[in-house]
Amino acid sequence: MKLVVLGLGYVGLANVAYLINHGQKNVVAFDQDEKKIALFKAGRFPFKEAALIDNLKKASKKILYSSSSKDIADADAYFVAVGTPNKEDGTADLSFLDSAIEMISKSSKGSRIIIRSTVPVGTAKKIRERLKSFSVISLPEFLAEGRAYEDESSPYRIVIGATHPADFEFIRNLRKTEVNNGTPFYYMSNESAELAKYASNIFLAMKISYINEMARLSEAVGADINDVTLAMGADPRIGHAMLKAGLGYGGSCFPKDGAALLETASHEEVSMLLPKATSAINDTQPLYFFNKIKERFPNLQGVKIALLGLAFKAGTSDLRNATSLLLANLLLAAGAILSAYDPSKEARDAFAAVYPSITLCESKETALQGVETFVIVTEEDEFAHMDEKGLLALMAGRVIFDGRNLYSTHYFHYFEYVSIGRAAVKPTI
Ligand code: UGA
C-alpha cells in the first residue's frame, strides 16, 4: 500500500513516523519546500520534538522525503497535514490546502484523502464535491507541540469523519494498535469531526481564560489562585489540566482556531459568547501583567529587565503568538532595556530577528546580570528552581515578576515576588 503525507510540519511528520513504526513500507513524505526536504534528508529537524526526531532518525532509510510531484502518483491514500493559518479577517487561509488538493487530483484518478489539518466545518464536503472520485475522510489531529509523536501514537481518542463504512474501516486498519489497546474510536460525519476539533481546542482555551479571569478576582479578594485551582481540579469533572493561571495562551492553534470558529459562527449567524470572551480575556492578560510591572516601576525608562522564556510555551522553539512578543513590545515602548533568554536557540534567534535592540543571552545567568528585575514568561523547568543567593549575586535589583506562578509565595526572602492571582509578597530580609 502506498501512502503519501503532504505537509511536513510536526503534524505531518508525526503522521509519517507513526505509519512507518506501524509497519507501513511505502510512505512518501511530501512538502513543496525543497529546503525543508533537504534538511530532513540530512537528518536535521529544526524544532524541539525529541521523541518525534528520534523516531524519524531511526526510520530515515524507510521514508522517502520528496518535493517532486512524480513521487506522489497513484497512492492508496493521501494524508493532508498542511498549515491553515489565519487571514487578517480571522478566516482560515486554505491556500496550502487548495494546492495540496490540486496536486492530489493530478496525481491520482481516485483514492482517499485524509484530512489531518484543522479546517473550517464544511471543507471535507467541498473537497468531495470537487473530486467526486475520491473519498474524503476527516481525521483531526490532537497533538500538542513538543509532544507530537507521543500524542499521535497514544491518543486519548480517534475521531473519524466519513460517509462510507469502508473509509472508517480503512482508518481502523491503519490504527490497529489503538483498536487493540482499547483507545476509543468515534465515527461520525465529516462536519462533526471537523467541529469536534475546534470545539475541543476552544474548550481548552476557555479553561485557561476562565482561570486567568478568576485569578484577577482571586487577587482582589486576597485568595491564592494556585490553591483555588488545586481545590477545583480535584473534582474529576473539572480536572487539573489547562487550569494554570499565567500570561495567557499563545501558539499556532488556540488563537487561530478561536478566530476561525468565531468566523464560522458569524457566517452561520450563530452568536457565540464564550469563545468571544475567551479570546478577549486572553488578549488582555499580558497587559494585565504589564500593569503590575508598571505599578512597581511607574517609570520604566532605562530600567534593565530580563525576559525568561520566549517561545509560546515551555519545551518548544515556536514564537507564534508568544506572550514574550507582547510583553517585549509593551516594555520597550515604555523605555525599558531588555535582555532575554530561552533554552531554545531557534527561539532566541527568531526573537533576535524581531528585536535587534534586545540582548539575547545563552544562559539565564547572563540575561540576569545587572538587571533591576526579571519576568518569568514561560514555565520552563530551569526557571522553577532558581537559587535565591545566586540571584542576589547576579541582579542589581530585588524584584521578581513571575508570569507562571512557578514558586510558592514563601520561597523568596530577599526579593519582592509578584505573581498572578496571588498577593505580591514583600521581602522578609
Ligand atoms: C493545542 C492543544 O493542547 C492540542 O490538543 C491541539 O492538538 C493543538 O493545540 C492543535 O490544535 O494542534 P499546543 O498549542 O501545542 O496544543 O499547546 P498547549 O500545550 O495546549 O498550550 C497552549 C498555550 O496555553 C500555551 O501558550 C501554554 O502556555 C498555555 N497554557 C496551557 C496555559 O496558560 N495554562 C495551562 O494550564 C495550559
Residues whose N, C-alpha, C, O or C-beta is under 5 A from the ligand:
A	BS01	UGA	E141 F142 L143 A144 E145 I208 A241 M242 L243 K244 G246 G248 Y249 G250 G251 C253 F254 F312 K313
